[in-house]
């Protein structure tokens, strides 16, 4: 019974029968205070406790991202119809919304709106653009280069306008033939965008190269990292992260920890190691204070990220602390607030 008092706050000073102050007013009760209550024979009743403060819903970018997703849908529709919007129009309507979506102080607030719902094709482009823009800011890109990166990331999958919807939205695994058709979105995107005189040359190259890998095992041409543009390397990291953390028609989202672990491994061979490691470290730094669900189904808060092992932080669950470096069987399942 007494253990249930932990975490509650007492309204007034608590005295024992001899008039000795045992617990000052406004104290949040912990295990130490429970021991003192037992020792002094003090009774704590519900009316001695403050009502818990209402838990406010965390501020997220869901509204902003949903608006950007609708803008992205319109862009796709117009490209498909051969009436693509001008770059100046996209810079006026789409790019500022994407840049607004990164201005959220918590990792949960940033990522929650990016989770694909029933509009994956369009929301994925926004998610990749938001994450790429964030990486670009961390890399110190100037405003012009950052705007070009945002535009390239937003249009990286535009070649999918030439892929049939029944393939794009297929709920099961692709056949070899279907996968071959799907991979053509990179060359289709390059063809569509390279015909535009108002686009910086980096934009069609990102559409072409975002599935290439440093070890030459990507597609469409299997080029090595030294032939990839810098923006393509940034968008590749953002593309992989958003795809893995999203619910898809054929699978659920992959646990947050496993995504970052995979990205750490991909930093050696597949992804640009500097960009990938910077991304993982900065994402985990942003997660400090976030509420997380652990693989043992306990919920807690990230209180410390270790520079040498960022994906195994220190997590507080009630009055216990879990150093996930020492608990290899426990990991972060997902962010919850």
C-alpha positions as CSV (number, residue, x, y, z in Angstrom):
1,X,0.0,0.0,0.0
2,X,2.7,2.5,1.0
3,X,4.6,1.8,-2.2
4,X,1.7,3.2,-4.2
5,X,2.5,6.7,-2.6
6,X,5.8,6.9,-4.5
7,X,5.7,9.8,-6.9
8,X,2.9,11.6,-5.2
9,X,3.4,15.1,-3.6
10,X,2.3,15.9,-0.1
11,X,0.2,19.2,0.3
12,X,1.4,20.2,3.8
13,X,4.2,19.5,6.3
14,X,3.9,16.0,7.8
15,X,4.7,15.6,11.6
16,X,4.9,12.6,13.8
17,X,3.1,12.3,17.1
18,X,5.9,14.1,18.9
19,X,5.6,17.1,16.6
20,X,8.8,16.3,14.7
21,X,8.8,17.3,11.1
22,X,9.1,14.2,9.0
23,X,8.3,15.3,5.5
24,X,8.1,19.0,4.3
25,X,5.2,20.3,2.3
26,X,5.5,19.9,-1.5
27,X,7.8,16.9,-1.3
28,X,7.6,14.3,-4.0
29,X,7.6,11.0,-2.2
30,X,10.3,8.4,-2.9
31,X,11.4,5.1,-1.3
32,X,13.4,7.1,1.3
33,X,10.2,8.9,2.4
34,X,8.3,5.6,2.6
35,X,10.9,4.3,5.0
36,X,10.6,7.5,7.1
37,X,6.8,7.1,7.2
38,X,7.2,3.5,8.4
39,X,9.7,4.5,11.0
40,X,7.7,7.4,12.5
41,X,4.3,5.6,12.2
42,X,2.8,8.4,10.1
43,X,-0.4,7.9,8.2
44,X,-0.7,9.4,4.8
45,X,-4.3,9.6,3.4
46,X,-5.4,10.6,-0.1
47,X,-6.6,14.0,1.1
48,X,-3.0,14.7,2.3
49,X,-1.7,14.5,-1.3
50,X,-1.8,17.0,-4.1
51,X,-3.9,16.1,-7.1
52,X,-1.6,15.1,-10.0
53,X,-1.1,17.7,-12.6
54,X,-2.8,17.0,-15.9
55,X,-0.4,15.4,-18.3
56,X,-0.3,17.7,-21.3
57,X,-0.1,16.2,-24.8
58,X,3.4,16.9,-26.2
59,X,3.6,19.5,-28.8
60,X,4.2,17.9,-32.2
61,X,4.5,18.9,-35.8
62,X,1.6,16.7,-37.0
63,X,-0.5,19.6,-38.3
64,X,2.4,21.2,-40.1
65,X,3.5,17.8,-41.7
66,X,-0.1,17.0,-42.7
67,X,-0.3,20.3,-44.4
68,X,3.1,19.7,-46.2
69,X,1.9,16.2,-47.1
70,X,-1.2,17.6,-48.9
71,X,1.1,20.1,-50.7
72,X,3.3,17.1,-51.7
73,X,0.3,15.2,-53.0
74,X,-0.6,18.1,-55.2
75,X,3.0,18.2,-56.5
76,X,2.8,14.5,-57.4
77,X,-0.6,14.9,-59.1
78,X,0.6,17.8,-61.2
79,X,3.9,16.1,-62.2
80,X,1.8,13.0,-63.2
81,X,-0.4,15.2,-65.3
82,X,2.5,16.9,-67.0
83,X,1.7,20.3,-65.3
84,X,4.5,20.4,-62.7
85,X,4.7,23.4,-60.4
86,X,7.5,25.9,-60.9
87,X,10.4,26.0,-58.5
88,X,9.4,29.4,-57.3
89,X,6.0,28.0,-56.5
90,X,7.4,25.1,-54.5
91,X,9.8,27.5,-52.7
92,X,6.8,29.6,-51.7
93,X,4.3,26.9,-50.7
94,X,6.2,23.7,-49.9
95,X,9.8,24.5,-48.7
96,X,8.8,26.9,-45.9
97,X,6.4,24.3,-44.4
98,X,9.0,21.6,-44.5
99,X,11.5,24.0,-42.7
100,X,8.8,24.9,-40.1
101,X,8.4,21.2,-39.4
102,X,11.9,20.9,-37.9
103,X,11.3,23.6,-35.4
104,X,10.1,21.4,-32.6
105,X,12.2,21.0,-29.4
106,X,11.7,17.3,-28.7
107,X,12.5,14.3,-30.7
108,X,9.0,12.9,-30.2
109,X,7.5,16.2,-31.4
110,X,9.7,16.2,-34.5
111,X,9.1,12.6,-35.5
112,X,5.5,12.0,-34.5
113,X,4.0,13.8,-37.5
114,X,6.4,12.1,-39.9
115,X,5.0,8.6,-39.2
116,X,3.3,7.5,-42.4
117,X,-0.4,6.9,-42.1
118,X,-2.4,6.0,-45.2
119,X,-0.5,8.4,-47.4
120,X,3.0,6.9,-47.2
121,X,4.1,7.9,-50.7
122,X,3.6,11.6,-50.1
123,X,4.4,11.7,-46.4
124,X,7.6,9.8,-47.0
125,X,8.8,12.6,-49.3
126,X,8.0,15.2,-46.6
127,X,9.7,13.0,-43.9
128,X,12.9,12.6,-45.9
129,X,12.9,16.4,-46.6
130,X,12.4,17.3,-42.9
131,X,15.2,14.9,-41.8
132,X,17.5,15.9,-44.6
133,X,17.0,19.6,-43.8
134,X,17.8,18.9,-40.1
135,X,21.0,17.0,-41.1
136,X,21.9,19.9,-43.4
137,X,21.6,22.4,-40.5
138,X,23.7,20.1,-38.3
139,X,26.4,20.1,-41.1
140,X,26.3,23.9,-41.2
141,X,25.1,24.3,-44.8
142,X,24.3,27.9,-45.7
143,X,20.8,29.0,-46.5
144,X,21.0,28.6,-50.3
145,X,22.6,25.1,-50.1
146,X,20.1,24.2,-47.4
147,X,17.1,25.2,-49.6
148,X,18.5,23.2,-52.5
149,X,18.9,20.2,-50.2
150,X,15.3,20.5,-49.0
151,X,14.0,20.8,-52.5
152,X,16.0,17.8,-53.7
153,X,14.9,15.7,-50.7
154,X,11.2,16.6,-51.3
155,X,11.5,15.5,-54.9
156,X,13.7,12.5,-54.4
157,X,11.0,10.0,-55.2
158,X,9.1,12.0,-57.9
159,X,9.9,9.2,-60.4
160,X,7.2,7.2,-58.6
161,X,4.6,9.2,-60.6
162,X,5.5,6.7,-63.4
163,X,5.0,3.6,-61.2
164,X,1.6,2.0,-61.2
165,X,-0.4,2.5,-57.9
166,X,-1.0,-1.2,-57.5
167,X,2.8,-1.7,-57.3
168,X,3.4,1.3,-55.1
169,X,0.7,0.2,-52.6
170,X,1.1,-3.5,-52.8
171,X,0.6,-5.0,-49.3
172,X,2.9,-8.0,-49.8
173,X,6.4,-8.6,-50.9
174,X,7.4,-7.6,-54.5
175,X,8.1,-10.2,-57.1
176,X,11.5,-9.9,-58.8
177,X,9.8,-8.3,-61.8
178,X,7.9,-5.8,-59.6
179,X,11.0,-4.9,-57.6
180,X,12.8,-4.2,-60.9
181,X,10.0,-1.9,-62.0
182,X,10.0,-0.2,-58.6
183,X,13.7,0.5,-58.8
184,X,13.2,2.4,-62.0
185,X,11.8,5.4,-60.0
186,X,15.3,6.6,-59.6
187,X,16.0,6.9,-63.4
188,X,12.4,8.1,-64.0
189,X,13.0,10.9,-61.4
190,X,16.2,11.9,-63.0
191,X,14.6,12.1,-66.5
192,X,11.7,14.2,-65.2
193,X,13.8,16.6,-63.2
194,X,16.8,17.0,-65.5
195,X,14.5,18.4,-68.2
196,X,13.8,21.4,-66.0
197,X,15.9,24.5,-66.6
198,X,14.8,26.1,-63.3
199,X,16.3,23.4,-61.1
200,X,19.8,23.3,-59.6
201,X,21.7,20.3,-61.1
202,X,22.0,18.6,-57.7
203,X,18.2,18.0,-57.6
204,X,17.9,15.5,-60.4
205,X,21.1,13.8,-59.2
206,X,19.6,13.2,-55.8
207,X,16.6,11.5,-57.5
208,X,19.0,9.3,-59.4
209,X,21.5,8.5,-56.6
210,X,19.6,8.3,-53.3
211,X,19.6,4.4,-53.4
212,X,23.3,4.2,-54.3
213,X,25.6,3.0,-51.6
214,X,29.2,3.8,-50.8
215,X,30.3,0.2,-51.4
216,X,28.8,0.2,-54.9
217,X,26.0,-2.2,-54.0
218,X,23.1,0.2,-54.5
219,X,21.1,1.0,-57.6
220,X,20.4,2.0,-60.4
221,X,24.1,1.9,-61.5
222,X,26.0,0.5,-58.5
223,X,28.3,3.5,-58.4
224,X,30.7,4.0,-55.4
225,X,30.6,6.7,-52.9
226,X,33.2,9.0,-54.5
227,X,30.7,9.4,-57.4
228,X,27.7,10.3,-55.3
229,X,26.9,13.9,-54.6
230,X,27.0,15.2,-51.1
231,X,23.3,15.9,-51.1
232,X,22.6,12.3,-52.3
233,X,24.5,10.9,-49.3
234,X,22.5,13.1,-46.9
235,X,19.2,12.1,-48.5
236,X,20.2,8.4,-48.5
237,X,20.6,8.5,-44.7
238,X,17.2,10.3,-44.2
239,X,15.5,8.0,-46.7
240,X,16.6,4.8,-44.8
241,X,15.7,6.2,-41.4
242,X,12.2,7.3,-42.4
243,X,11.4,4.2,-44.3
244,X,12.5,1.9,-41.4
245,X,10.6,3.9,-38.7
246,X,7.3,4.1,-40.7
247,X,4.4,1.7,-40.7
248,X,4.2,0.3,-44.2
249,X,1.4,-1.6,-46.0
250,X,3.5,-4.8,-45.8
251,X,5.1,-4.4,-42.3
252,X,5.0,-2.4,-39.1
253,X,7.6,0.1,-38.0
254,X,10.9,-1.3,-36.8
255,X,11.8,-0.6,-33.1
256,X,13.6,2.8,-32.7
257,X,16.7,1.2,-31.2
258,X,17.0,-1.4,-33.9
259,X,16.8,1.3,-36.6
260,X,19.7,3.3,-35.1
261,X,21.7,0.1,-34.5
262,X,21.3,-0.8,-38.2
263,X,22.3,2.7,-39.2
264,X,25.4,2.5,-37.0
265,X,26.3,-0.7,-38.8
266,X,25.5,0.8,-42.2
267,X,27.9,3.7,-41.5
268,X,30.7,1.2,-42.3
269,X,30.3,0.6,-46.0
270,X,26.8,1.6,-47.1
271,X,26.3,5.1,-45.8
272,X,28.6,8.1,-45.5
273,X,30.2,7.4,-42.0
274,X,30.5,11.0,-41.0
275,X,26.9,11.9,-41.9
276,X,25.4,8.7,-40.5
277,X,27.3,8.9,-37.2
278,X,26.4,12.6,-36.8
279,X,22.8,11.8,-37.4
280,X,22.7,9.0,-34.8
281,X,24.5,11.1,-32.2
282,X,22.4,14.2,-32.7
283,X,19.1,12.3,-32.8
284,X,20.0,10.6,-29.4
285,X,21.0,14.0,-28.0
286,X,17.6,15.3,-28.9
287,X,16.0,12.3,-27.2
288,X,17.1,13.4,-23.7
289,X,14.0,13.9,-21.6
290,X,11.8,11.9,-24.0
291,X,9.5,9.3,-22.6
292,X,10.2,5.9,-24.1
293,X,8.7,2.4,-24.1
294,X,11.4,-0.2,-23.4
295,X,11.4,-3.7,-24.8
296,X,10.3,-5.1,-21.3
297,X,7.2,-2.9,-21.7
298,X,8.3,-0.5,-18.9
299,X,8.0,3.2,-19.7
300,X,10.7,5.7,-18.6
301,X,12.6,8.8,-19.5
302,X,16.0,9.2,-21.2
303,X,18.1,11.1,-18.7
304,X,21.6,10.8,-20.2
305,X,23.2,9.9,-23.5
306,X,26.7,8.5,-23.5
307,X,29.0,10.0,-26.2
308,X,30.8,6.7,-26.8
309,X,27.6,4.7,-27.1
310,X,24.6,7.0,-27.8
311,X,22.0,4.3,-28.6
312,X,22.3,2.7,-25.1
313,X,21.4,5.7,-22.9
314,X,20.6,5.9,-19.2
315,X,16.8,5.6,-18.7
316,X,14.9,6.4,-15.5
317,X,11.9,4.1,-14.8
318,X,10.1,5.4,-11.7
319,X,12.9,5.5,-9.1
320,X,15.2,3.0,-10.9
321,X,17.9,3.8,-13.4
322,X,18.7,1.5,-16.3
323,X,22.1,1.9,-18.0
324,X,21.2,0.2,-21.2
325,X,24.9,-0.4,-21.9
326,X,24.7,-2.9,-19.0
327,X,21.3,-4.4,-20.0
328,X,21.9,-5.8,-23.4
329,X,18.5,-7.6,-23.3
330,X,16.6,-4.3,-22.8
331,X,16.3,-1.7,-25.6
332,X,14.2,1.3,-26.6
333,X,11.1,0.1,-28.5
334,X,9.7,3.5,-29.4
335,X,9.3,7.1,-28.3
336,X,6.0,7.8,-26.6
337,X,6.3,11.4,-25.5
